[in-house]
Amino acid sequence: MHKKNILTYGHLAEGFQTFVAKEYPELNCLLAHDKQEAEQLLPKAQYVAGFNFLSKMDIGHLEWIHSFGAGVDSFMKLELPEDCLLTKTKGKMGQRMSEYCLTYILQDLNKTELYKINQASKTWNQVVPKSLSKQSVIFFGTGNISTDIAQVLQPMVKNIVGVNTSGKNKEFFDVCLSIENLDMGSLEANSIIINTLPSTKGTQNLFNKNFFSKLENVLFINIGRGNSVKEEDLIEALDQKYIRQAILDVFKEEPLPADSPLWEHPQCIVTPHISGITLLEDVKQSFKLAYEAVKSGDDHKLLVNTEKGY
């Protein structure tokens, strides 16, 4: 049986090569140590696995690309061959992103920052925390990650609303609404909005002045993609109290520039894209599922619809 060559490069590549050598003897894993070597080895490979290192390279011969990340917007910028399959990594990212969201939701509701300030000044002020059980959570995006987070939150919150392209209901969401027919005025005041949307033409600057101006005292969490938020409009929304606090893990430009006003805004928490960091265990788990689907020709939830971009 002729071995297929799979090329890998970058963060997690060495561990991935060891995994493939042990688990898949029918594959020959080519490890590139720098981008120049990756370009030299690429013509020999039928498959590629890793974060996107293929920009400006000839990929017309590739049969399959497996992304080490859950987001594939950088791959969408490539001229993918018509018959090239694209799959992505999920693993336990949903669990870690659930913990991230829950951390900051509870911090907001329980006024932990206020009590820290009061402790420093030895101020005894009993501000009553808000109950998670009375909160409405609105997800923009109802894919794998949102579903995992919704499953964690569902027993603890009042209700969960999903906003997606179809309006089709999904498990763990009390109701799903179409983004095209969404009545922003119907979104509950004092609620929690979590964005997990991918980067597509339709999601760029979706969260803008027009969107924010229809909110009232909302907690806004962005763990999707940074280019879905118009950052100057977000700052204005914070100042106008449309948003009580913004939890931001993704940005249009990363690392976030030092001169960005988001760093110093008192109602904004900045984290360095860590809510769903890919671990080697995630890659192993997802690669196994994706490879079995590629071999059998079956569709799988990790298979990316390149027309939709997710």
N, C-alpha and C positions, 0 to 999 in steps of 0.2 A: 504493500500500500504506500503510495507516494505521500510523504509528509507535507503538510501545509506549513508555511512559514508565517509566524505572527511576530510583528515588530513592536517592541515597547521601548519607551524612553521617558525619563524624568522621574518625578516624585513617585515612589512606590514601585518603580519598574524592577528593581533587583529582587524584591520580595515576590513580585508577580512572576518573574522568570523562574524562580525556585519552585513556586506553586505549580506552574505549568509543567515543568520538567518532571515533577513527582506525580501529578494527577493525570496528565494528558500526553502519554508517550507518542501519540500520533501527531503531535504538534511540535514544531521546532521553533523555540522562542528566541528571537534575535534581540539582544540587548544593546542599545546604542548608549554610549557614554556622553555624547554631546550632540548638538543639533546637526553638525556637519556629518557625523557618522550616521545619524538617523537618515539623512538625505541619501547617503551612499548606500545604505542597506535597504531603503524603501523599495527599489525595483525588484528585489528578491522576495518581497513579502506579498502574500495574498490577503492577510489580515493585519490589522493594527489595533493595539490596545494602549490606552493612556489618556492623559489630558491632551488637549489639542496642541500638537507640535507640527501640524501639516501645512501651515500657511505657506503659500508660494511654492509648494512642492507639487510634483506631478503625481496625482493619485488616481488617474484614469483606469488603472488596472486593478484597483482594490475591490475585494468582494464583500468585506465586512470590516466595520470600525466599531470597537467597543469603547465607549467613553468611561473613564474612571469617575466622572462626576455625574450628578443627577441632572444638571443643567447642560444643554447641548447647543446653546445659541452660538457659541464660537464655531462649532462644526457646521452650523447652518450657513455660515458665511463662505464656506468652501464650495467649489463646484463638484459636488458629489457625483460619482458615476451613477447612471440611471438604475443599475441593478445592485448597487452597493447597499448592504444592510447597515443600519446604524442602531446600536443598542446603548443602554445607559446603566449606570450603577445606582442601586437603591440601598441594599443592605439594611442596616439599622439606623439610617439617617433619620427616618421618621420618628423613631423613639427619642433620639438625641434632640431633634428639633421640637418635639413635644415638651421635653424637659426645659429647653431654652424658653419657650413661650410661657410655660407654667411658672418658671422662675420670675419673669418680669411682670406677669399678670398679678401674681401674689404680692410682689414687691409694691406694685402700684396700689392695689386694693388695701393692703395692710399698712401703708404709709411708712414703710421702713426708713426711707430717707429722712422724713420729718422727725422720727424718733431719734435718729442718729444725731441730727442737728440739736434737738432738744436735750439729749444726753450731754452734749458738749457744753451747753449753757446751763445744765442742771435745772432744766425747766420741766415741771410736772404738769403735762397738759394731755388729758385723756380725749384724744380725737378718736372717734369710733371707727374702726375698720369697716369696709364694705364687704358684704358676703359674696363669695364666688357663686353661690347657688342662685343668686338673683341677677346674674350677668347673662346678657345675650352676646354670642360670638358670631361674627360674620366673616366667613372665609371667601376671599377672592381667589378662585381656583379650587377645584375639587378632585385633583389628581391623587396619586399615591401618597404624597407627603401630607397633604391636607387631610386625607382620610385617616392616616395614622394619628395625626394630632386630634382630629375630631373624636376618634375612638377613645382617646385618653380623657378628653375634656367632657365628653357627653354625660357621664354620671355626676359631674360636679357643677354643671352650669344650668341656667334656666332653659335655654334653647340654642340650637346651632343652625345658622343659615349658610347655605352654600351659594356662591354666585359663579356661574360657568357659562360657556357659550350656548349650550343647548337648553338649559333650564330643567334638564332631566334629573329626577331625584336619585340620590345615592345613599348607600348605607351609612349610618352614623350622623346623617344630617336630617334635621327635623323638616326642612323644606329647602328646595333649590330653586333659584331664580335665574332667568336668562339675563346676561349682562346687557344685551341690547334693549331689553324691555324693563330694565331696573328703574324703579321709581326711588330716587335717592331720598326723597322726603319720607319714605316709609322706613328708612333705617333708624333704629331706635336710638334715642339720646342716651348718652353715658354708656354706650356699648363698647365692644372690643372688636376691632377690625384686624384681621391677619391676612396679609398678602403673601401668597405662594405662587403667583402666576409666573409662567416662563417668559422669556424675552421674545416677543413677536412684534410684527408691525402694529398689531391691534392693541398691544399693551404698553407701548412706549408713551410716556407722559400721561398715562391713564389717570393717575392720581395727581390732579392739577387744581388750580384755583377754583374752577367750576365744581369739581368734585368735593373738595374740602369745605367750600362755603355752605354746603347743604348738611354738614355734620354739626353735632352739638356735644361738646365735652367727651370726645371719643378717645380711647387708647388705641394708637395705631402701631402695628408691628409689621415690619417689612423683612421677610426672610426669603422673598422671591428673587426678583432682579432689580438692581438699582435704577435701571433706565425706565422703570415703570413709574417713577416718582419725579415730578418736577420740583427739584429741591428748594428753589426760591419760593415757590408757592407753599410748600410744606412749612417753611419758616414763618411765612405770613399767617398760615393757619394756626400755628402754635401761638403766635402773638395775639391772634384774635380769639383764642380759646375755643376754636372749632375742634381742636385736638388738645387734650389735656396733657398728653405725653406721647412722644414718638420713640419707639424702640427700633433702631436701624442696624441691621447686620450686613446690608448690601448697599452699594452706592454706584453712581454712574461712572465714577473714576475711582479705581482702587490701586494702591492704598488711597484713602481719603486725603486730599491735599491738606497741608497744615494750615492754609489760610481759609479753609471752609468754615463758615459760621456755625455749622452743625456741631463742631467740637465743643463750643463754649455755650451753646444755648442751654439754659437751665432746665428746660422741659424735654431735653433730648438725651437719650442714651445711645452712644456709639459703641458697637462691637466690631472687631475686625474680620468679618465673614467667617465666623466660627460656629454658627448654630448647627451646621450640618457638614462638618469636615469629613472628608472621605478617609476611612481607615482601610488598611489592607484586608481586614476581615470582610468589609463591605464589598470590596472588589472581588474577592474569592467567591463569595456567595452569589453575587449577581452574574459574574462571568459564567459560573456553572450553569445557571438557569438560562442565560442568553445563548451559550454554546450549544446546549441541548436543543434549544428552539431552532438555531441556525442549521444544525445537522438534520433535524427532522422536517424542516420547512414549515414548522408551525408558527403562528403568530403568538406573541407573548407580550405581557404588559411592559416589559423592558424594551420592546421594539419601538423605535421612534417613528412617528408618521412625519416624514420629511416635508410633506406638503403643509402640514399644520405647524411644524417646528417644535413638536413636543410628543 
